[in-house]
Amino acid sequence: MTSFFDSIRRTGFRRGPGRILGGIAAGLANRLGTSVTLVRLLVLLALLLPGIGIGLYLVLWALLPWQDGTIPLERLLSR
């Protein structure tokens, strides 16, 4: 299981330091080199999609590493 989380860390995606709800949009914008405002608007639009938006956001929240490299799902499973 450790190799799975290590592969997520190697992607380079991290939660953004300027976060509102978990830093998902800020982290994606930072990695993709685009505007945080644009990504936040796209995330809001995705949340309007029934089931897919909220589910995808929750998966990203559980799997995207914080700035220090820790992953919430990994911490939960290691307890």
Secondary structure, DSSP 8 states (H G I E B T S, - for coil): -HHHHHHHHHT-----SS-SSTTHHHHHHHHHTS-HHHHHHHHHHHHHSTTHHHHHHHHHHHHS--TTS--HHHHHHT-
